[in-house]
Amino acid sequence: MSDTAIFPLTEEHKMIQKAARDFAQKEIAPIAAEFDESGAFPHETIQKMGAMGFMGIEVPEAYGGAGMDALAYVLALEEICKVDASHGVIMSVNNSLYCHGILQFGTEEQKKKFITPIASGEAIGAYSLTEPMSGSDAGTMRSRAVRDGDFYVLNGRKSWVTSGPVADYVVVFMLTDPSKKQKGISAFLVDAKTPGFVRGKKEPKLGIRASATSELIFEDCRIPAENLLGQEGEGFKIAMTVLDVGRIGIGAQALGIAEAAYEAARSYATEREAFGQKIGEFQGTGFKIADMKTRIEAARLLVYNAALAKERAKTTKERFSLPASMAKLFASETAMFCAHAAVQIHGGMGYSKELPVERYFRDAKITEIYEGTSEIQRMVISRSELGLK
Ligand code: CAA
């Protein structure tokens, strides 16, 4: 039985899955190690991914996207991340954190102006919520947006912005009414060419090194009032709604990393010999292989199930926070488990930069942290189950 046998993949799903797999093998595999080492941003391959339709998979064709469904998105993202999680997160942020919020909450003009260049891959989008003193407790941000006639003036410091050093457009969250705390947060669309938009230091990172991360500093950055996304005070809800979508993407990213680590470990276990036999014949290795495979299949079911829940919500408008958080939590812990086991099975070679296994290990860790740590996912899941929210 194939891995995806229980999921009714359409011809269109199979087509995008294969297109992403072929693209990743041909275009990304040869450069992944080099870009990981240098930390350079892979502009050329990202543009090619745009031309393939991967940067706005669920965005309607009218706004430059591929007009496909939520399952198509995770299938493609999984294939890209199986080869390189850095390309994967750039793709995920463009599709989920950037495009989704504007599609759901934006005006027709905002969709045309701010989605089209991103979904077609000509430009890069980012999402900016976190601040130096406000990470998991996202509602405690300090950055301010003050209305001034037909403009808003933005001031503040944002941190850990994926694609911050290269983004052309950013969805940013700031307080418009500090007295209302969370309910005083609003969302804005900012063109990076606006005076007062300053890119801060690029973060040196353990993994996903070819994806650029930085602070963003807003110094009297005046943007047109029409760039308010949704209503004033709706920002926290927009941020959380979009993160539910983003978390499914990170689940797919983690699934791709886990599969890459598993496949490397499985083939090494059938080739490498020690004490007169293949190392896979030792129970210690065989049981690791069994646990990796089982966890990957469980993660796949959760990630695809969350994608289907998201697809259904396009009609029902129901929240899918629970399946999204469960998918991200389990898939990211599976990625860490599989990458750890793959390094161990490879022994010294797993620690060497000659093979990509050490990169999978470094890349896996972030999936347990960004777009909500594992602890935050457990908080969302337990609050939901206990009826606390
Ligand atoms: N969808 C819609 N609305 C939501 C929601 C969701 N998923 N989650 C919460 N809300 C609403 C609630 O219904 C509530 O609304 P009302 O007041 O009208 O009832 C309001 O938002 C406040 O909700 P909570 O009381 O639950 O808020 P909280 O302060 O307890 O926080 C939290 C909830 C889940 C912990 C949230 O703060 C959270 O997700 N924190 C993690 C933040 C995060 O993931 N940051 C990552 C940033 S992106 C990144 O990693 C960088 C990058 O570039 C990739």
Residues whose N, C-alpha, C, O or C-beta is under 5 A from the ligand:
A	BS01	CAA	Y127 L129 T130 G135 S136 D137 A138 G139 W160 V161 T162 K237 M240 T241 D244 S321 Y370 E371 G372 I376 K389
